[in-house]
């Protein structure tokens, strides 16, 4: 058997051949993974086993508490775990192997035993024994050489990764929920640690690393390996929390083998039940699930946000319930070691949504605002697509820190690495691309230089195009594949959203056609009442002796209900009762009759100045209550761009401010009613060198007034944090900053292609007709 991690993983996975038929594919991993972990633990303990057995024999007669016994045995083992059984996988025998194996497992130290409990390993031992497969499986596993001298911890991590990927494929699970591809781990780790390379090489260095979505521990292992390569004497303490019990078990086992105190690895939901609430860390790495909603824990999150505010984890704001990525980001920020104690750095992998989702004032925008105004964001790297096992979407590495170097303060670097990849020889799920060591070094170097990099043409092969269908002789050229970086001040991603209003212009007319709509109540009753009137109300009279039966529908109630439920399913029971109620019909008829009285006095001509409407109503002497007046006004009036502006308020004295809707008209200052349908928003880029009003007004006069001279800024829409006009928003339009214009094909070339296609079609039609 070759000793590469992939070949070793293939050998171990061949256990599936024994399981096939007696177990479902989805169960293979739940058997193979714990057996692999058991064999690894056994191999790691091999050197210290005699000393542990000797110590166990000494302390048996001491009658010590279990905790005291564990401490003595751990000291004898020189590791963070032990096993006091004289057995190993090679000594279990065939008769009574299930009982022997269970006894063997019970002799592990408490933390190691817990790992197998989360795999429900005893249950599978029983099933394997019942199927007469346990002995065969044990014999196959015991031949795998997982001794640390033969396979390092790093290589063992690769073996686990490959086994989990195969398990995910066999069970239709999503491998990406359990671990992050190693090339992405290496890149993120390099970006997070590189700024501290000098400090990490000092003697006696102690650092902490944390992953709130630990998975199988890939990020934690990579972080520790990075530091140990530079300083073998450094002390790294790993912390993490994981939701999936099996991933948690593997992570805990990996940390156990690496000599970590595994009580720092927790099981549970990080967002709703943070089990390391008071801990702060030097380095944090995370790949939270993309686009997963947090509806199940919505109550807990909202309570922490509203009660604790900035004293908790979610003070800046809450993203929409459909995507919890930014919740993990805020959780990590709350875990940064205080800057006066040395600070900390974060590397988190997110999809594109957190860059731009949510307008000004939204939870997402407020979170971005907090990051940028607090100068916590160092940079973002755009990764190629098809980099993860369970998704091909665009992804980004965010690097954050509360200990920025002086020359980096107030700035953010964006690195466009979308074309920096190599196509894999064989796809693994959705993963078709990978980063080489050179690619990782190029991105890391760009991040370290922290300067603009003009687009560099990459030596990458062109994408293979489909050969199906007719090919154009002058096809559009493929966009060049480049690598680039841009440096921005933090305020470059911010803007103020101004609300732009325009005056309402309305006409009114008491025409028969407009008044006829008053016979029926407003929505949602309007259309159903029209139908009922056409079917059952043609004999009703509005006035006179014949008006006594108006609105009486009791004898048709059953058939009306059936018809309404079929044609208007959105109606509720209370609506049906109103539609069948005589008083509702009579009330609407009374409003119609009032409108006809107004018509008799005011006439049926069109008026294009709504400002005279109130005076016209008053002149008739007809009393209207508020509901009737509202319905009549809605029926007889409509928006008309050629009508006069509707006045909201007239001030005899006051300062005119046309930019803010206070216009000087003769001796008066007039405010107009705004037209909601014409309301618009303008985003004004932030500029700390100018006052807010000066910036807003200059933008408005330059970009708005030339096109809509009657518009104004709504000064009532102010930012809740600074009180200035306009609501502040932040977004990071990554693709816009790196967009490369590709001119369209020449029209003559397009015409030639169209002519060629037309001739080909005519030729085919001629063949059909012949």
VMD Tcl script that draws the C-alpha trace (Angstrom):
set ca {
  {0.00 0.00 0.00}
  {1.45 3.40 -1.03}
  {1.85 5.80 1.84}
  {0.27 8.93 0.29}
  {-2.79 10.28 2.14}
  {-5.07 9.66 -0.86}
  {-3.95 6.06 -1.26}
  {-4.23 5.47 2.47}
  {-7.75 6.93 2.44}
  {-8.65 4.67 -0.50}
  {-7.37 1.65 1.39}
  {-9.37 2.52 4.49}
  {-12.49 3.28 2.45}
  {-12.24 -0.17 0.90}
  {-13.93 -1.30 4.12}
  {-17.10 -0.32 2.27}
  {-16.69 -3.48 0.21}
  {-17.23 -5.52 3.38}
  {-20.23 -3.44 4.44}
  {-22.04 -3.47 1.11}
  {-25.32 -5.35 1.28}
  {-25.60 -5.41 5.07}
  {-25.47 -1.63 5.53}
  {-26.80 1.34 3.60}
  {-24.33 3.60 1.78}
  {-25.26 6.45 4.11}
  {-23.96 4.33 7.04}
  {-20.50 3.57 5.63}
  {-18.87 6.72 6.95}
  {-20.40 6.30 10.41}
  {-18.52 3.01 10.68}
  {-15.30 3.77 8.79}
  {-14.56 7.15 10.40}
  {-14.63 6.03 14.07}
  {-12.64 2.88 13.25}
  {-10.02 5.05 11.51}
  {-9.89 7.39 14.49}
  {-9.61 4.43 16.87}
  {-6.68 3.02 14.90}
  {-4.95 6.43 14.86}
  {-5.37 6.83 18.63}
  {-4.04 3.32 19.15}
  {-0.96 4.01 17.01}
  {-0.25 7.30 18.80}
  {-0.48 5.54 22.20}
  {1.72 2.62 21.17}
  {4.99 4.06 22.53}
  {3.54 5.09 25.91}
  {1.30 2.02 26.43}
  {3.73 0.02 28.66}
  {4.23 3.00 31.00}
  {0.48 3.58 31.26}
  {-0.25 -0.08 32.03}
  {2.43 -0.12 34.72}
  {1.05 3.05 36.30}
  {-2.51 1.72 36.10}
  {-1.46 -1.39 37.99}
  {0.10 0.77 40.76}
  {-2.87 3.04 41.29}
  {-5.57 0.32 41.17}
  {-5.09 -0.40 44.85}
  {-5.05 3.29 45.85}
  {-8.83 3.66 45.48}
  {-8.47 7.19 44.09}
  {-11.27 9.25 42.54}
  {-11.51 8.92 38.74}
  {-10.25 12.47 38.20}
  {-7.11 11.87 40.28}
  {-6.47 8.56 38.51}
  {-6.76 10.31 35.14}
  {-4.18 12.93 36.08}
  {-1.64 10.28 37.10}
  {-2.25 8.23 33.97}
  {-2.05 11.28 31.69}
  {1.31 12.08 33.25}
  {2.48 8.53 32.56}
  {1.23 8.70 28.95}
  {2.82 12.07 28.27}
  {-0.22 12.83 26.11}
  {-3.69 14.26 26.60}
  {-5.31 10.80 26.51}
  {-4.56 7.18 27.40}
  {-5.92 3.64 27.35}
  {-5.46 1.22 30.25}
  {-6.48 -1.93 28.41}
  {-3.74 -4.46 27.56}
  {-5.71 -5.17 24.38}
  {-5.46 -3.51 20.99}
  {-7.24 -4.17 17.68}
  {-4.87 -7.05 17.00}
  {-5.63 -8.83 20.30}
  {-9.43 -8.69 20.44}
  {-9.82 -12.26 19.13}
  {-12.77 -13.53 17.14}
  {-14.91 -15.08 19.91}
  {-16.60 -12.40 21.96}
  {-15.04 -9.65 19.86}
  {-17.96 -7.23 20.37}
  {-17.69 -7.38 24.16}
  {-13.89 -7.15 23.98}
  {-14.03 -4.09 21.72}
  {-16.55 -2.33 23.97}
  {-14.31 -3.06 26.98}
  {-11.31 -1.72 25.07}
  {-13.17 1.52 24.33}
  {-14.22 1.94 27.97}
  {-10.56 1.89 29.00}
  {-9.84 5.12 27.14}
  {-9.65 8.38 29.08}
  {-12.90 10.33 29.44}
  {-12.38 12.76 26.53}
  {-11.46 9.96 24.11}
  {-14.48 7.87 25.18}
  {-16.78 10.80 24.51}
  {-15.63 10.96 20.89}
  {-16.92 7.44 20.20}
  {-20.16 8.18 22.05}
  {-20.93 10.97 19.56}
  {-20.43 8.49 16.73}
  {-22.91 6.08 18.41}
  {-20.12 3.59 17.92}
  {-21.43 0.91 20.30}
  {-24.62 0.68 18.26}
  {-22.68 -0.02 15.07}
  {-20.44 -2.53 16.88}
  {-23.58 -4.52 17.72}
  {-24.85 -4.33 14.13}
  {-21.49 -5.44 12.73}
  {-21.40 -8.36 15.17}
  {-24.94 -9.42 14.18}
  {-23.88 -9.38 10.53}
  {-20.72 -11.44 11.33}
  {-18.60 -8.60 9.95}
  {-16.99 -7.14 13.07}
  {-13.95 -9.41 13.09}
  {-13.33 -8.87 9.36}
  {-13.57 -5.08 9.74}
  {-11.22 -5.05 12.74}
  {-8.66 -7.18 10.90}
  {-8.74 -4.82 7.91}
  {-8.40 -1.70 10.08}
  {-5.53 -3.04 12.20}
  {-3.32 -3.42 9.11}
  {-3.44 0.34 8.36}
  {-0.19 1.91 9.52}
  {-1.33 5.16 11.13}
  {1.71 5.59 13.35}
  {2.80 9.27 13.65}
  {6.22 8.30 12.30}
  {4.59 6.93 9.14}
  {1.93 9.61 8.67}
  {2.11 13.09 10.18}
  {-0.77 14.94 11.80}
  {-1.09 17.10 8.67}
  {-1.26 14.03 6.43}
  {-3.72 12.40 8.81}
  {-5.91 15.47 8.44}
  {-5.85 14.98 4.67}
  {-6.88 11.34 5.16}
  {-9.84 12.35 7.31}
  {-10.79 15.01 4.77}
  {-10.85 12.50 1.94}
  {-12.82 9.97 4.01}
  {-15.40 12.61 4.93}
  {-15.71 13.67 1.29}
  {-16.35 10.07 0.24}
  {-18.83 9.68 3.08}
  {-20.66 12.82 1.97}
  {-20.81 11.59 -1.62}
  {-22.10 8.15 -0.61}
  {-24.82 9.58 1.61}
  {-25.85 12.49 -0.66}
  {-24.65 14.79 2.10}
  {-22.85 18.09 1.57}
  {-19.15 17.69 2.23}
  {-18.69 21.45 2.42}
  {-20.66 21.54 5.67}
  {-17.98 19.43 7.34}
  {-14.66 20.75 6.05}
  {-13.07 23.44 3.87}
  {-10.82 22.50 0.93}
  {-7.17 22.57 1.92}
  {-6.11 25.16 -0.68}
  {-8.64 27.64 0.72}
  {-7.50 26.82 4.25}
  {-3.86 27.48 3.31}
  {-4.69 30.79 1.67}
  {-6.85 32.07 4.53}
  {-4.34 30.95 7.14}
  {-1.50 32.70 5.31}
  {-3.44 35.96 5.05}
  {-4.35 35.94 8.74}
  {-0.92 35.02 10.13}
  {1.45 36.75 7.69}
  {1.36 40.15 9.40}
  {2.57 38.55 12.62}
  {5.40 36.44 11.18}
  {8.09 38.35 13.09}
  {6.28 38.19 16.42}
  {5.50 34.50 16.03}
  {9.20 33.63 15.77}
  {10.03 35.05 19.20}
  {10.86 32.57 22.00}
  {8.18 31.72 24.54}
  {5.35 32.85 22.30}
  {1.82 31.78 23.36}
  {-1.13 32.30 21.02}
  {-4.79 31.23 20.83}
  {-6.72 30.22 17.73}
  {-10.50 29.86 17.43}
  {-13.02 28.57 14.90}
  {-16.75 28.96 15.73}
  {-17.66 26.59 12.88}
  {-14.87 24.12 13.56}
  {-16.07 21.24 11.37}
  {-13.42 18.55 11.55}
  {-10.78 21.02 12.73}
  {-9.06 21.83 9.43}
  {-8.63 25.54 10.14}
  {-7.42 24.92 13.68}
  {-4.85 22.39 12.47}
  {-3.66 24.63 9.63}
  {-3.20 27.58 11.98}
  {-1.15 25.55 14.41}
  {0.96 24.04 11.62}
  {1.68 27.52 10.23}
  {3.05 28.70 13.56}
  {4.99 25.51 14.35}
  {6.77 25.67 10.98}
  {8.21 29.05 12.00}
  {8.62 28.37 15.70}
  {8.51 24.73 16.87}
  {8.65 25.92 20.49}
  {5.59 28.16 20.25}
  {2.54 27.29 22.34}
  {-0.73 27.25 20.38}
  {-4.03 26.76 22.19}
  {-6.94 25.73 19.99}
  {-10.59 26.58 20.72}
  {-13.66 25.77 18.68}
  {-17.34 24.95 18.56}
  {-19.18 22.70 16.13}
  {-22.86 21.90 15.59}
  {-22.59 18.51 13.85}
  {-21.84 15.71 16.39}
  {-19.77 13.58 14.00}
  {-17.65 16.50 12.78}
  {-17.24 17.53 16.41}
  {-16.04 14.03 17.30}
  {-13.42 14.04 14.52}
  {-12.26 17.55 15.46}
  {-11.98 16.59 19.10}
  {-10.06 13.42 18.21}
  {-7.68 15.41 15.99}
  {-7.05 17.95 18.75}
  {-6.56 15.12 21.24}
  {-3.84 13.61 19.05}
  {-2.18 17.03 18.69}
  {-1.93 17.37 22.47}
  {-4.58 20.07 22.84}
  {-6.87 20.34 25.86}
  {-10.02 19.08 24.21}
  {-12.39 20.63 26.73}
  {-11.84 23.78 24.64}
  {-13.68 22.15 21.74}
  {-17.43 22.54 22.30}
  {-20.54 20.98 20.77}
  {-23.56 23.15 20.00}
  {-24.91 26.11 18.03}
  {-22.39 28.94 18.26}
  {-24.92 31.69 17.53}
  {-27.62 30.72 20.02}
  {-25.42 29.04 22.63}
  {-21.88 30.39 22.70}
  {-20.06 28.01 25.04}
  {-16.91 30.16 25.24}
  {-18.67 33.42 26.19}
  {-15.84 35.12 28.04}
  {-12.88 34.09 25.88}
  {-10.96 36.39 23.54}
  {-8.55 35.15 20.89}
  {-5.47 36.13 18.90}
  {-6.47 34.46 15.64}
  {-9.82 33.36 14.28}
  {-10.59 31.38 11.13}
  {-14.03 30.36 9.93}
  {-15.98 29.11 6.94}
  {-19.61 29.45 8.07}
  {-22.38 27.85 5.99}
  {-23.42 29.98 3.01}
  {-26.92 31.38 2.85}
  {-28.33 29.34 5.75}
  {-31.30 30.92 7.52}
  {-31.40 31.46 11.29}
  {-35.16 31.26 11.75}
  {-34.91 28.48 14.36}
  {-32.86 30.70 16.67}
  {-34.42 34.03 15.67}
  {-35.84 34.68 19.14}
  {-32.47 34.19 20.90}
  {-30.59 36.40 18.43}
  {-33.12 39.24 18.49}
  {-33.28 39.17 22.27}
  {-29.50 39.49 22.56}
  {-29.50 42.31 20.01}
  {-32.26 44.31 21.70}
  {-31.30 43.66 25.34}
  {-27.50 43.75 25.21}
  {-26.92 46.00 22.20}
  {-23.20 46.68 21.69}
  {-22.56 44.96 25.01}
  {-23.44 41.69 23.25}
  {-22.36 40.23 19.95}
  {-24.96 41.69 17.61}
  {-25.02 45.40 18.47}
  {-24.43 46.84 14.95}
  {-27.55 45.23 13.47}
  {-29.14 42.02 12.28}
  {-29.10 40.65 8.73}
  {-32.21 39.22 7.12}
  {-33.31 35.86 8.51}
  {-32.58 34.08 5.22}
  {-28.77 34.41 5.58}
  {-26.85 34.23 8.85}
  {-23.32 34.72 7.44}
  {-22.91 38.18 8.97}
  {-24.01 36.87 12.37}
  {-20.90 34.68 12.41}
  {-18.80 37.68 11.40}
  {-20.14 39.76 14.30}
  {-19.65 36.81 16.64}
  {-15.97 36.69 15.64}
  {-15.57 40.45 16.13}
  {-16.83 40.07 19.69}
  {-14.06 37.53 20.28}
  {-11.15 39.75 19.20}
  {-8.55 40.19 21.90}
  {-8.60 43.80 23.05}
  {-6.20 45.99 21.08}
  {-4.44 47.11 24.27}
  {-3.68 43.43 24.94}
  {-2.21 42.90 21.49}
  {-5.39 42.67 19.39}
  {-6.43 39.89 17.06}
  {-7.03 39.01 13.42}
  {-9.89 37.25 11.63}
  {-10.15 35.33 8.36}
  {-13.69 34.39 7.33}
  {-15.00 32.97 4.05}
  {-18.32 34.41 2.86}
  {-20.39 34.35 -0.31}
  {-21.15 37.53 -2.27}
  {-24.30 38.46 -0.37}
  {-22.64 40.19 2.63}
  {-20.83 42.57 0.24}
  {-23.90 44.40 -0.98}
  {-27.20 42.92 0.24}
  {-29.43 45.42 2.02}
  {-29.84 49.14 1.31}
  {-29.06 52.10 3.55}
  {-30.37 51.59 7.08}
  {-30.76 47.80 6.70}
  {-29.13 45.39 9.13}
  {-26.53 44.28 6.59}
  {-25.61 47.87 5.71}
  {-25.31 48.83 9.37}
  {-22.98 45.88 9.98}
  {-20.76 46.95 7.07}
  {-20.91 50.50 8.38}
  {-19.67 49.38 11.78}
  {-16.80 47.39 10.25}
  {-15.60 50.24 8.07}
  {-16.15 53.16 10.43}
  {-14.40 51.24 13.22}
  {-11.61 50.49 10.68}
  {-11.75 46.73 11.33}
  {-11.68 45.55 7.71}
  {-8.22 45.05 6.19}
  {-9.05 43.43 2.88}
  {-11.20 41.10 0.81}
  {-9.99 38.54 -1.71}
  {-12.32 37.38 -4.48}
  {-11.82 33.65 -5.08}
  {-12.48 31.73 -8.30}
  {-15.83 29.98 -8.67}
  {-16.13 26.19 -8.28}
  {-13.73 26.11 -5.32}
  {-15.93 24.27 -2.81}
  {-17.28 20.74 -2.70}
  {-20.94 21.68 -2.33}
  {-21.29 24.93 -4.28}
  {-19.84 26.63 -7.32}
  {-20.85 30.20 -6.36}
  {-18.51 33.17 -6.03}
  {-16.81 33.34 -2.62}
  {-14.64 35.86 -0.80}
  {-12.07 35.79 2.00}
  {-12.51 38.71 4.43}
  {-9.54 39.68 6.62}
  {-10.30 41.78 9.69}
  {-8.16 43.13 12.49}
  {-8.21 45.56 15.40}
  {-4.43 46.04 15.25}
  {-3.86 47.52 11.81}
  {-0.40 48.85 11.05}
  {-0.20 52.66 10.89}
  {0.25 52.71 7.12}
  {-2.90 50.59 6.69}
  {-5.26 52.52 8.91}
  {-8.30 53.95 7.17}
  {-7.72 51.78 4.09}
  {-9.05 48.53 2.63}
  {-7.50 46.43 -0.12}
  {-9.60 44.47 -2.60}
  {-7.80 41.67 -4.45}
  {-9.34 40.16 -7.56}
  {-8.19 36.54 -7.73}
  {-11.16 35.13 -9.67}
  {-8.94 33.93 -12.54}
  {-6.09 32.71 -10.35}
  {-6.72 28.97 -10.38}
  {-5.96 25.69 -12.07}
  {-8.51 23.25 -13.36}
  {-8.47 19.98 -11.43}
  {-7.81 16.74 -13.29}
  {-10.92 15.29 -11.67}
  {-13.76 17.25 -10.13}
  {-14.70 16.55 -6.51}
  {-18.38 17.36 -6.20}
  {-18.73 21.00 -7.26}
  {-15.01 21.64 -6.81}
  {-13.44 21.95 -10.26}
  {-10.76 24.55 -9.53}
  {-7.90 24.68 -7.05}
  {-5.24 27.18 -5.99}
  {-1.62 26.17 -6.47}
  {1.11 27.19 -4.06}
  {2.14 29.86 -6.59}
  {-1.41 31.22 -6.69}
  {-1.57 31.38 -2.90}
  {1.83 33.09 -2.77}
  {0.74 35.68 -5.34}
  {-2.38 36.63 -3.39}
  {-0.49 36.67 -0.09}
  {2.25 38.85 -1.58}
  {-0.32 41.32 -2.92}
  {-1.97 41.51 0.48}
  {1.37 42.06 2.15}
  {2.39 44.85 -0.23}
  {-0.96 46.58 0.37}
  {-0.82 48.67 -2.80}
  {-2.63 49.03 -6.10}
  {-1.76 46.40 -8.70}
  {-2.73 47.24 -12.27}
  {-4.44 44.34 -14.08}
  {-1.79 41.73 -14.91}
  {-2.55 39.35 -17.75}
  {-2.39 35.77 -16.48}
  {-1.05 32.89 -18.50}
  {-4.23 30.82 -18.27}
  {-5.80 28.67 -21.00}
  {-9.02 29.94 -22.54}
  {-12.22 28.24 -21.42}
  {-13.40 25.45 -23.68}
  {-16.55 26.54 -25.48}
  {-19.46 24.44 -26.58}
  {-19.25 23.19 -30.16}
  {-22.99 22.64 -30.39}
  {-24.97 24.60 -32.95}
  {-23.73 27.00 -35.59}
  {-20.49 28.78 -34.66}
  {-20.03 32.46 -35.42}
  {-17.10 33.29 -37.71}
  {-16.50 36.45 -35.66}
  {-17.34 35.38 -32.13}
  {-17.14 37.84 -29.27}
  {-13.70 37.82 -27.69}
  {-13.33 36.34 -24.24}
  {-12.52 38.87 -21.49}
  {-8.82 38.80 -20.60}
  {-7.92 36.83 -17.48}
  {-6.16 39.21 -15.13}
  {-5.04 39.62 -11.54}
  {-5.40 43.01 -9.87}
  {-5.65 44.77 -6.52}
  {-7.05 48.16 -5.53}
  {-6.65 50.20 -2.38}
  {-9.59 52.26 -1.09}
  {-10.19 54.59 1.85}
  {-12.85 53.12 4.13}
  {-15.32 55.92 3.39}
  {-15.21 55.05 -0.36}
  {-17.78 52.30 0.27}
  {-20.25 54.62 2.02}
  {-23.04 56.83 0.74}
  {-26.03 58.83 1.94}
  {-29.40 57.86 0.55}
  {-31.36 61.04 -0.13}
  {-35.10 60.85 -0.64}
  {-36.06 62.98 -3.63}
  {-39.64 64.25 -3.82}
  {-41.66 65.81 -6.63}
  {-44.95 67.68 -6.30}
  {-48.29 65.95 -6.53}
  {-50.40 67.21 -9.45}
  {-54.08 66.26 -9.48}
  {-57.31 66.97 -11.35}
  {-60.90 66.29 -10.29}
  {-64.21 65.80 -12.09}
  {-67.70 64.83 -10.85}
  {-68.52 62.80 -13.97}
  {-71.15 60.04 -14.02}
  {-68.49 57.46 -14.85}
  {-66.36 58.35 -11.82}
  {-69.31 58.59 -9.46}
  {-70.60 55.15 -10.50}
  {-67.64 53.51 -8.72}
  {-68.95 54.82 -5.36}
  {-71.75 52.25 -5.40}
  {-69.15 49.72 -4.29}
  {-66.91 49.79 -1.21}
  {-63.13 50.10 -1.61}
  {-60.84 47.07 -1.93}
  {-61.07 44.20 -1.16}
  {-64.87 44.45 -1.46}
  {-65.01 46.51 -4.66}
  {-64.77 43.77 -7.32}
  {-66.99 41.23 -5.47}
  {-69.67 43.93 -4.95}
  {-69.58 44.74 -8.67}
  {-70.21 41.09 -9.50}
  {-73.04 40.77 -6.97}
  {-74.68 43.96 -8.28}
  {-74.54 42.74 -11.89}
  {-76.00 39.35 -10.95}
  {-78.60 40.29 -8.29}
  {-78.94 44.06 -8.12}
  {-80.28 45.07 -11.50}
  {-83.78 45.53 -10.06}
  {-82.66 47.70 -7.14}
  {-83.60 51.36 -7.18}
  {-81.51 54.13 -5.64}
  {-84.50 56.30 -4.63}
  {-88.28 56.17 -4.30}
  {-90.66 53.50 -3.12}
  {-88.84 50.83 -5.13}
  {-85.66 51.39 -3.10}
  {-86.90 49.34 -0.12}
  {-85.30 46.09 -1.34}
  {-81.87 47.66 -2.03}
  {-79.07 45.45 -0.69}
  {-81.29 42.54 0.37}
  {-79.45 39.31 -0.51}
  {-80.59 36.79 2.14}
  {-82.47 34.53 -0.29}
  {-79.33 34.22 -2.48}
  {-76.79 33.90 0.33}
  {-75.85 30.25 -0.24}
  {-75.23 30.56 -3.97}
  {-73.36 33.87 -3.53}
  {-71.03 32.32 -0.96}
  {-70.22 29.42 -3.30}
  {-69.51 31.74 -6.22}
  {-67.39 34.18 -4.18}
  {-65.25 31.42 -2.68}
  {-64.58 30.09 -6.17}
  {-63.86 33.43 -7.87}
  {-62.40 35.42 -4.95}
  {-60.54 32.88 -2.77}
  {-58.60 35.63 -0.97}
  {-61.76 36.84 0.80}
  {-62.07 36.01 4.49}
  {-65.27 35.23 6.41}
  {-65.61 38.79 7.72}
  {-65.48 40.03 4.11}
  {-68.21 37.60 3.07}
  {-70.43 38.82 5.90}
  {-69.93 42.44 4.85}
  {-70.77 41.63 1.23}
  {-74.04 40.03 2.29}
  {-74.94 42.77 4.80}
  {-77.71 45.15 3.70}
  {-76.27 48.01 5.80}
  {-72.99 47.92 3.82}
  {-74.86 48.28 0.53}
  {-77.06 51.06 1.91}
  {-74.04 52.95 3.27}
  {-72.39 52.88 -0.14}
  {-75.62 53.99 -1.83}
  {-75.83 56.96 0.55}
  {-72.28 58.00 -0.39}
  {-73.22 57.73 -4.08}
  {-76.30 59.92 -3.55}
  {-74.23 62.54 -1.70}
  {-71.79 62.63 -4.62}
  {-74.67 63.15 -7.05}
  {-75.85 66.09 -4.95}
  {-72.36 67.57 -5.20}
  {-72.41 66.96 -8.94}
  {-75.70 68.81 -9.27}
  {-74.10 71.90 -7.72}
  {-70.52 71.69 -9.04}
  {-71.23 70.32 -12.51}
  {-69.32 67.59 -14.31}
  {-66.50 69.66 -15.87}
  {-62.82 68.74 -15.36}
  {-60.78 70.93 -12.98}
  {-56.97 70.86 -13.16}
  {-56.28 72.60 -9.88}
  {-56.93 70.42 -6.85}
  {-56.19 73.36 -4.58}
  {-59.73 74.65 -5.22}
  {-61.39 71.35 -4.34}
  {-61.97 71.99 -0.62}
  {-63.47 75.40 -1.29}
  {-65.75 73.90 -3.96}
  {-67.06 71.26 -1.53}
  {-67.64 73.85 1.16}
  {-69.56 76.07 -1.23}
  {-72.22 73.39 -1.75}
  {-73.24 73.40 1.93}
  {-73.40 69.59 1.88}
  {-72.03 67.97 5.04}
  {-69.67 65.04 4.53}
  {-68.24 62.83 7.26}
  {-64.60 61.76 6.96}
  {-65.16 58.29 5.41}
  {-67.58 59.63 2.81}
  {-65.32 62.55 1.92}
  {-62.33 60.22 1.56}
  {-64.19 57.86 -0.78}
  {-65.67 60.65 -2.91}
  {-62.32 62.41 -3.24}
  {-60.61 59.17 -4.28}
  {-63.31 58.57 -6.89}
  {-63.33 61.99 -8.52}
  {-59.61 62.84 -8.45}
  {-56.60 61.46 -10.34}
  {-52.96 62.28 -10.91}
  {-52.36 64.49 -13.92}
  {-48.87 65.71 -14.89}
  {-50.47 68.74 -16.59}
  {-52.43 69.80 -13.51}
  {-51.37 72.40 -10.93}
  {-49.17 71.41 -7.98}
  {-51.12 70.48 -4.87}
  {-50.24 72.76 -1.95}
  {-49.54 71.18 1.42}
  {-48.75 74.27 3.51}
  {-48.54 78.04 3.03}
  {-46.34 80.16 5.25}
  {-46.86 83.92 5.36}
  {-43.41 84.35 6.79}
  {-40.43 82.06 6.62}
  {-37.18 81.36 4.87}
  {-37.47 79.84 1.42}
  {-35.29 76.77 0.77}
  {-36.20 75.36 -2.64}
  {-33.66 72.53 -2.36}
  {-35.64 71.28 0.66}
  {-39.17 71.87 -0.67}
  {-39.91 75.40 0.60}
  {-40.58 77.53 -2.48}
  {-40.98 81.33 -2.68}
  {-44.17 82.14 -4.60}
  {-44.88 85.86 -4.52}
  {-45.06 86.93 -0.91}
  {-45.54 83.40 0.38}
  {-43.37 80.36 1.10}
  {-45.18 77.25 -0.13}
  {-44.66 73.55 0.52}
  {-46.22 71.09 -1.91}
  {-47.60 67.64 -1.29}
  {-45.19 64.96 -2.54}
  {-46.24 62.40 -5.13}
  {-45.37 58.96 -3.74}
  {-45.28 57.45 -7.22}
  {-42.58 59.91 -8.29}
  {-40.53 59.51 -5.13}
  {-36.95 58.43 -5.80}
  {-33.67 57.91 -3.97}
  {-30.18 59.14 -4.79}
  {-26.99 57.75 -3.25}
  {-24.45 60.48 -2.56}
  {-20.88 59.18 -2.03}
  {-19.42 60.06 1.36}
  {-16.62 62.61 1.52}
  {-15.30 63.48 5.00}
  {-13.59 66.63 3.63}
  {-16.96 68.34 3.09}
  {-19.96 69.02 5.29}
  {-22.95 66.75 4.74}
  {-25.28 69.52 3.54}
  {-22.73 70.97 1.14}
  {-22.08 67.52 -0.34}
  {-25.79 66.69 -0.63}
  {-26.71 70.03 -2.20}
  {-23.87 69.99 -4.72}
  {-24.85 66.48 -5.80}
  {-28.54 67.40 -6.02}
  {-27.88 70.49 -8.12}
  {-25.54 68.58 -10.42}
  {-27.35 65.27 -10.85}
  {-31.05 65.89 -10.16}
  {-32.21 69.46 -10.85}
  {-31.14 69.52 -14.53}
  {-33.52 66.62 -15.16}
  {-36.41 67.33 -12.75}
  {-36.38 71.05 -11.87}
  {-39.43 70.80 -9.56}
  {-37.81 68.20 -7.25}
  {-36.56 68.71 -3.70}
  {-34.71 66.84 -0.93}
  {-36.85 65.43 1.89}
  {-35.09 66.90 4.92}
  {-37.14 64.77 7.33}
  {-35.28 61.60 6.28}
  {-32.26 61.79 8.56}
  {-29.71 59.23 9.67}
  {-30.60 57.85 13.14}
  {-26.95 57.84 14.22}
  {-25.60 61.24 13.16}
  {-28.88 63.13 12.65}
  {-27.78 64.51 9.28}
  {-30.01 64.58 6.20}
  {-29.83 61.30 4.29}
  {-29.52 57.77 5.63}
  {-25.98 56.38 5.59}
  {-25.38 53.09 3.83}
  {-22.35 50.99 2.99}
  {-21.80 48.42 0.27}
  {-18.73 46.88 -1.34}
  {-19.45 46.53 -5.09}
  {-16.49 44.27 -5.72}
  {-17.24 43.36 -9.34}
  {-17.88 46.97 -10.33}
  {-14.40 48.01 -9.22}
  {-12.76 45.33 -11.36}
  {-15.07 45.45 -14.37}
  {-13.24 45.34 -17.68}
  {-15.10 46.82 -20.61}
  {-15.36 44.60 -23.67}
  {-16.45 46.49 -26.80}
  {-19.31 44.85 -28.70}
  {-18.68 43.18 -32.02}
  {-18.65 45.36 -35.09}
  {-22.11 45.78 -36.67}
  {-20.79 44.72 -40.07}
  {-19.63 41.40 -38.59}
  {-23.03 40.86 -36.97}
  {-24.78 41.64 -40.28}
  {-22.58 39.13 -42.11}
  {-23.46 36.45 -39.56}
  {-27.17 37.21 -39.89}
  {-26.95 37.04 -43.69}
  {-25.16 33.69 -43.50}
  {-27.78 32.29 -41.09}
  {-30.64 33.57 -43.29}
  {-29.16 31.93 -46.40}
  {-28.72 28.68 -44.49}
  {-32.36 28.77 -43.32}
  {-33.64 29.49 -46.84}
  {-31.58 26.61 -48.20}
  {-33.03 24.23 -45.59}
  {-36.58 25.45 -46.35}
  {-36.00 24.88 -50.07}
  {-34.93 21.31 -49.35}
  {-38.08 20.76 -47.27}
  {-40.38 22.10 -50.02}
  {-38.66 20.04 -52.70}
}
mol new
graphics top color blue
foreach p $ca { graphics top sphere $p radius 0.5 }
foreach p [lrange $ca 0 end-1] q [lrange $ca 1 end] { graphics top cylinder $p $q radius 0.2 }
display resetview
